[in-house]
Amino acid sequence: MTSTTRDKMIAGAADLMSRRGVNATSMRDVVRHTATPRGSIGHHFPDGKPQLLAEAVRFAGQRVSVRLDKALSELGVIAGFRALVASWRRRLETTQFEAGCPVLAVAVDHYVGETSDKGDARDEATQQHLLDLAHDVFTDWQQVMLLALKREGLAAARATRLATLVVAVIEGTVALCRAARSTQPLDHAQQELELILSEALGRKAE
């Protein structure tokens, strides 16, 4: 049992959460989805499903943060934003609109333990912990966008509002695309957000 097995399970849990949500993602499903030994659950995640879900949220958040920061730093705000949208479009299309955002899944799904009754105090503690992690991830994404906007001369207050808008719109639009089984909502959102960002940065929209 290597760290590679652990990483594979975390990535697999994030993928399943993006498709099924929190409660429909079981430890057994993660093992099956990642083709990892069943014994690796207790070895790598002694605290069970809550620990695995928490690690999956952190993994998903960090993966997006790194890619978004790289795109914005190398391409600038507008082109970096386009790269973000393009990555979501690919994700939606390659999974036939089955996969969304695992962090959003945590924010909207109320955790219920696999072997406990709803309302169990441990479940409530896990729920709050997962919400705190999701909040941290969303905040980090906003911070990455905020810093990019400030680098291009935008005042902190406006940059903060726009960073929030970008993250909120993309997260919500991905959900619309899954329901519609179409990227049209994402196309519309991209066009409007590009206009808003271009206006804020004092540029002509392309």
Number of C-alpha atoms within 10 A of each C-alpha: 11 8 9 9 17 18 15 17 27 25 20 20 31 29 21 23 27 21 20 16 24 25 16 15 20 18 18 10 14 25 19 14 15 15 13 16 11 13 10 16 21 11 12 18 17 12 11 13 22 21 15 23 24 21 21 24 28 19 19 21 22 15 11 16 20 12 15 20 20 14 20 22 16 11 14 17 25 19 14 21 21 18 17 18 18 15 13 20 19 13 17 20 16 11 11 12 21 17 22 25 22 24 27 23 20 25 19 11 14 19 23 20 19 14 6 11 10 14 11 12 11 14 19 16 13 21 20 15 14 24 22 14 20 23 16 15 22 18 15 16 22 23 18 18 27 24 20 22 25 17 14 12 13 18 14 13 10 14 25 18 12 21 21 18 14 20 16 13 15 19 18 15 20 25 19 17 21 19 11 12 15 17 19 14 18 22 15 11 17 21 13 11 18 19 17 15 21 16 12 16 18 11 11 9 12 7
